[in-house]
Amino acid sequence: MTAIPRFDPAADLAADWREGLWLGRIDRGEGPTPVLVAHGVVHDMARVAPTVAELVAARAFDPTAGEAIGDAATLDATWLAPIDLQCVKAAGVTFAVSTLERVIEEAARGDAGAAQAVRAKLEARIGGGLRSVAPGSDAAAALKAGLIEDGLWSQYLEVAIGPDAEIFTKAPVLSSVGHGATIGVRSDSTWNNPEPEIVLVVAPDGAIVGATLGNDVNLRDFEGRSALLLGKAKDNNASCALGPLIRLFDDGYTLDDVRAAEVTLTIDGADGYRLDGTSSMREISRDPAELTRQALSEHHYPDGFVLFCGTLFAPTQDRDDPGRGFTHKAGDTVAIAEPKLGRLVNRVATSKDAPAWEFGIAALMRNLARRGLIGA
């Protein structure tokens, strides 16, 4: 099995990466350091603000305020997940196709073998109806009434076309992994998949300041048995990947670029299996700004948050037995890409076998204090 190549901005960021403004974290042996990449040069921002969260809160996006430490293409450093103290939130069932797959999971009680028959029944009744219905509208209410009458209503349809989006906490602070890292699925899961998504970066005041790529690894068997198992399906060791870097909004990259994004997914298995998919943000049922508004709700996030926007991708291509669809195998390489954000590449293992998450908030505070970046 070939190793995933080290981060290379020419291959792993947008074609215009030297024109964009990028925010991330690196480790050169001392500990995590926030950096800005401008015109291809990496600027150490730790003396401006010791965390990415503080840089975002202060909008401290002037690279000249930091220390230029080298070209991103040749810098000797480990590139980490580009966030630190932000809460990791996610929106679910925001696309019609993935909504149907969630309903199928629920109706099949998490049994991949029963999914095909349920899928045929739902598609015959709904067809493309979900794509044309605005959440919370009169048309959505009418569709809900018809589905209830047919015995096909689901809690997933409620958040897909009802007034309230599904917003949940994906992962603990500092637990996300970055480009090139191992991602994990539970060792007792037999039906699971990656979820390639655009991830918004939101400041404490609610402003969206940039975006990155994410893999919201999902266990279809667990969540399909019960929506109350969402936490177990979503939050496991190494189950949240982000990166490679955050592209900050400027004149060349805005929220409209997020709205028009085309996210691609490639899975290459050690067994020779290959799967390709595409997720178009143009097909999202709720605007990214509306998802952000609902994520804010009546909360206040003093360190800001990031928000997975959901995915159109729902893999139904059989991998092994006919009718059982896709599930991961250890050794799969997952590449998520978008032309203006780059690509996020990870290798799959079980959450038991993936490197343990050991660097938490207390460890970060001790590290920053030891380096003289915060008070002891």
N, C-alpha and C positions, 0 to 999 in steps of 0.2 A: 504494500500500500504506500503510495507516494505521499510525502508530507505536503501540507498546504504551504505554498510559498509565503515568505514574510511579506508584510505590508509593503506594497509598491504603489505610490500615488498615481503613477502613469497608467497602471492597470486597474487600480481599485478605487479611483475617484473619477469624477467627470472629466470629459475631454478638455474642458476649460478650467481644470482645477487650479492652474496658476493665476487665473483671473478672479476666482471666487474667494470668499473669506470663510475659513473653516475653523471650527472649535473642537478640541479633543483633549485627551489625556495621554501622557506617556510615562514610562518608568525607565530611567537610565541607571537603575541600581540603588537609588536612594529612597524611592517611593513615588506615589502618583503625583504628577505635576500637570496643571492645566496649561494648554498651549493654544495659540492662534497660528494658523498657517495662512500667510498672505504672500502672493506672488511667488509661491513655492517655498518660502523661507519659514522655518519654525521659530516661533517666539515664545520663550518661557515666560508665562504670566504669573508665576507663583508669588512674586513680590508685589504684584498689583492686587491679586486676590488668590488665596491659597486653594480654592476649590472652583470647579466649573460652575457650581450653583451660585456662588457669589459673583463670579464674572457676569453671569446672565442677569442676576438681580440688579447689578450696578450698570449693566450695558457697557461694561468695560471692554469694548471691542476694538480698541486702538492698538494694533500690534507694536507700534513704536514705543509704547509705554513699557513693553517687556524687553527681554534680552534675546536678541537673535542668536540662535545656537546651531544653525546649519540648515542645509537644504533638506526638505522632507524626503526626497528621493534617496538620499545617502545617509541620513541620520541613523546612528547606532542607538536604537531604543526599542522598547516593547510598547506597542500601541494598544492601549487598554480600551474598554468600553468608554465612550466619550461623555458619560455623565457620572456624577458621584452622589451628592446628597438629595437629588430630586426624587420625589415619589414616582413610582412606575405604574401608570394607570393604563387601562385598555378599554376600548369600545368593542362590543361584540355584535355579531349578526347585522352588519351594516351593508351587506351586499345580498342581492336576491339569491344567487346561487348558493352561497355559503349558508344563508338562512334555511333553504330547503334541506341542506345536508344536516344542519343541526336538528331540524324537525325529524329527519330520517333517523338520526342517531337515537333520539328520544323514543320514537315509535318502535325502533328495533331493539330497544333496551340495551344499547351498546354492543349488540351482536352483529359483527360485520357480515356474517353469512345471511342474515335476514334483511339486510339493507336494500337489496336489489328489488324485492317485491314491493317494499314500502315506497321506494323511489318512483316506481312505475305508477303507483296509485296516486301519489301526490302530483306528479307532473301531469297526469291526465286531468286532474281536477283544477289545478292552478295554472298550469302552462306558464306563459310569460306574464301573468297578472301582477306578480310582485314587483316587476321592474317598472311598471307604469303607475304604481300607487305611491303617493306622497305620504310619509308617516304622519299620523294624526289627522288626516283629512277625512271628509265625509265618505270618499271612495274607499278608504282604508276601513272605516267602520262597517261599510256594506260588505266588503270582502270578509271581514271578521265574522259577521253574522252568518254568511253563507257557509263558511268553514265550520263554525260551531254546529250548524244544522247538519252538516255532513259528518260530524264526529272527527274532524281533522284539525281542530284548533290546537294550538300549542303555546306554551309560555315563550318559546322562541319567536313565534309570530307576533306575540304581544309587543316585544321590544323591537321587532323589525318594522312594524307598521303602526304601532301605537304612538302616543305622544312622547313617551319617555324612552331614551336610549339605554341600552345595557352598558353600564360603566362599572368596571371592577378593578381591584388592585392586582396587578400581574406578579410583582416580585418585590422582595424587601429592598430597602436602600442599600446600595453598593454590591448587590448580588449579581448584577448583569455581567455577561461576558462579552468580549469584543471580537473583532475580526481575527480569524485564524484560530480561535479558541475552540475547545470541545463543547458541544451542546449535549444536553442530557434528556433522555426520556426514561420514565420509570421502568425498572426492570420487570415489573409485573403487568405492564401494559402490552396488549396484543393488537391494538388498533389505534394508530396515532399518525400525526403528520406535522410538517412545518406549516407555519402561517406567515407568508411574506407580507410585510406591511410597511407603510410610511408611518413614521413616528414623529409627532410634533413636539417641539421643545417650547415650554411655556414658562414665562417669568412669574414671579410671585404676584405681580399686579394683573395677571391674566393675559398679557400680550404674548402672541406667538412670535418667537424670534428666529426660528429656523426649523430644520427637519433633518432626519437621518433615516436609515433603514433599520428594520427590526425583524426578528423571528420570534413570534409568539407561539412557541412549541405547544402543541395541543394533544391531549389524550382523548380520542373519540370514544373509547370504550368506557372510561370513567364518567365523563360528562353525560354520555348517552344513557347510562344507568340511572342517573339522577342529576339534575341541575345543581343540587346541593353539594355535589362533589366537585364543583367548579374549582375550588381552591386546590384540591388534590390534583386535578387535571392540569392546572396551569402553573402552580408554584412548586417547583422541584429544583434540586441542585442543577445548576447550569442550564435551566430551561428558558432563559431569557437572553437573547443575543441582540446587541445594538452596535451600529457603526457603519463603516469604519470611523467616520467623523461626522460632526454636525455641520451642515451647510447653513450659514447665517444668512438671513434675508438682507438683500441690498438691491441696488438698481438692476442687477443681472439675475436675481433669483428671488421670487416672491411666493406668497401663498397661492397665487394663480398657477404657478408652476406645480405646486403640490396637487392642486385640483385637476391638473391635466396629466399627472404622472402615469406612466405605464411601467408597472413593476413586473419583472420576469423572475421565474424560479427554475432552477435546474437541479435535479437530484441525480447524482451518479453513485450507484451502489458498487461495493466491492465485488458483488456477484455479476456485474455486467449490466444490471438493470439501469435504465435511464428514463427520467420523467421530466417533461418540460411543461411549464404553465405560465399564464399571464394574468395579472390583476390590474384592471384599469380603474383609476380613481374617478374617471368620468361616470362610472356606474354606481358610485356610492349613493346610498339612500339619504344620507344626511350630510350637509356641508361640513368640512373640517372645522370651521369656526363655530358651527352649532354644536358639534361634538365637544369642542373645548368649553363652550358655555355650560353644557350639561355636566361635564366633568368638574368644573368649578363649583357648580351647585351653590350650596351655602357653606362651603369650606373656605379655609384660607390656607395656602401652602407657602409658608415663609421661605422655603428653599426651592419653590417652583415644582414643576412636575413635567414628565413626558407622557405623551398619550399615543398609544398604538391606535390607528384608525380603523382596524379591521381589514379583512381580506376577501377578495372575490374567489380566491383559489380554494377549491374543495376537491381533492384528488379522488377520482373514482376509477382510474385506470388500474386494472388488476395487476398485482405483482406476482402472486403465487397461484392460489386456487381461484378459478372463475367465480365472479360474483362477490369476492371478498374485498375488492378495491386495493388501495395502497396502505401499507404501513412501513415504518422505518425498520431498518436493520442496522446493527452496529457496523460502523465503517462507512456509512453513507456520507457523501460530501454534498452539502447544501449550499448553493450559490444564489443569493438574492441580489438583483441588480435593477438600477434605474439610471437612465442616461445622465441626469443632472446631479445624482447623489453618489454614483459609483456602485460598488458591489460589496456585499457582506458574505464571507465564505466561512463555513464552519464544518467540523467533522462530528458525526453522531456517535455517542456511546450511551450506555445506561447512566442514569443519574448516580447510581452506586459507583460506577467505574470512572466517571468524570472527576477531575480534580475537585477536591472539597473546597467549598467557600469558607475561607478562614479570615479574610481581611474585612472586618466590619467597621462600624462607626468608631468604637473605642480605639481600635488599632489605627485608624486614620488620624484621630486626634493626637494620639501618642506620637505618631510619625511626624505630623506637622509641627508639634511642639519641639521634638528633638531636632528638627531642621531649622528651628527658629522662625517658623512661618506664622505661628500663633503663640500666645502667651502660655507659659508652662502651667 
